Amino acid sequence: MFKLDRTAHSSGKITDFKKESDNYKNMNLLQSGEVFAYLQSVSYNYSINQPLKMDRTVFSVR
C-alpha cells in the first residue's frame, strides 16, 4: 500500500498568504482578470492568445 509523503508539501502560514495577496490587492478588475486568464492558461496548458472553445454541438436544440 502506498503512503502519502507529507514532507513534500506544507499548508503554509498565515503570514505567507498575506505576502502573496499584497501583489493583487491594488489591482483593478481588468488587471485581475488578465492575471486570472494567464493562470488559467498555464494550469490548463493552452496558449493565452488562443483560449479553448466549448464544443456547442452537444447542446443543439431539435
C-alpha positions, 0 to 999 in steps of 0.5 A: 500500500502506498503512503502519502509523503507529507514532507513534500508539501506544507499548508503554509502560514498565515503570514505567507498568504498575506505576502502573496495577496499584497501583489493583487490587492491594488489591482483593478478588475481588468488587471485581475482578470488578465492575471486570472486568464494567464493562470488559467492558461498555464494550469490548463496548458493552452496558449493565452492568445488562443483560449479553448472553445466549448464544443456547442454541438452537444447542446443543439436544440431539435 
